[in-house]
């Protein structure tokens, strides 16, 4: 049996809390693993550093990836995940406040499955996260681990 988790790569504590609240409000019960910078994200996925003991059966159902991250930026995280056989098929949703067209184009060019701009309004944010959760956790057929 695999433990299908949501991986939230987010350095902003307020956005992290809003996302977690939105999942709870939407009755999305999957465990959420939060990593707060790009280096920690790569450590998590490649089971190194503080995540060297991550259970092998913990599989990311979807990654919600912010772009503006400390240490290693989100696009570089995306590039590294897509370049590795172990992680290249994991669904990755860029969830960012960036409205820059170049981020959108580069994100898709590097293999993002979706690009969602974070709504400023809490109600709209909750609805966006609810829809993301329903699609990626219920409707979408994930690649086998």
HUJO-V965194 format. One record per residue. PHI is phi in whole degrees, 0 to 359 (999 if undefined). OMEGA is omega as a letter, one per 30 degrees, with the letter a starting at -180 (NA if undefined). D_LAST is the distance of its C-alpha to the last C-alpha in whole Angstrom. Layout:
# HUJO-V965194
((PHI:OMEGA:D_LAST) (PHI:OMEGA:D_LAST))
This chain:
# HUJO-V965194
((999:l:11) (252:l:9) (269:a:11) (275:a:10) (246:l:13) (261:l:14) (255:l:15) (255:l:19) (256:a:20) (210:a:24) (265:a:27) (270:a:30) (299:l:30) (294:l:32) (294:l:29) (300:a:27) (297:l:29) (299:l:29) (296:l:25) (296:l:25) (297:l:28) (296:l:27) (297:a:24) (299:a:26) (298:a:29) (266:a:26) (59:l:25) (272:a:21) (261:l:20) (302:l:17) (292:l:17) (250:l:18) (263:a:18) (254:l:21) (238:a:21) (251:l:24) (203:a:25) (296:l:23) (295:l:23) (294:l:22) (300:l:19) (293:l:18) (300:l:19) (299:a:16) (292:a:13) (256:l:14) (42:l:16) (220:l:19) (58:a:22) (293:a:23) (249:a:19) (299:a:19) (260:l:18) (301:a:15) (299:a:14) (297:a:11) (274:l:9) (275:a:10) (247:l:7) (284:l:9) (285:l:10) (202:l:12) (246:l:15) (257:a:18) (245:l:20) (283:a:24) (266:a:25) (272:a:28) (241:l:27) (289:l:29) (70:l:28) (228:a:26) (285:a:26) (301:l:23) (293:l:23) (289:l:23) (297:l:20) (303:l:18) (302:a:20) (294:a:18) (293:l:15) (286:a:15) (276:a:17) (252:a:14) (303:a:11) (289:a:9) (234:a:9) (293:a:11) (259:l:9) (293:l:9) (296:a:12) (236:l:15) (251:l:18) (284:l:21) (240:a:23) (217:l:27) (269:a:30) (292:l:31) (253:a:33) (285:a:33) (301:a:33) (296:l:32) (294:l:29) (300:a:28) (296:l:28) (296:l:26) (301:l:23) (293:l:23) (298:l:24) (271:l:21) (108:l:18) (297:l:18) (274:a:17) (199:l:20) (225:a:23) (236:l:25) (275:a:28) (295:l:29) (293:l:32) (283:a:35) (288:a:36) (300:a:34) (298:l:34) (292:l:32) (296:l:30) (300:a:29) (295:l:29) (298:l:27) (294:l:24) (300:a:24) (295:l:24) (301:a:21) (300:a:19) (299:a:20) (294:a:19) (284:a:15) (260:a:15) (246:a:17) (279:a:17) (295:l:15) (268:a:12) (285:l:9) (294:l:6) (295:a:4) (293:NA:0))
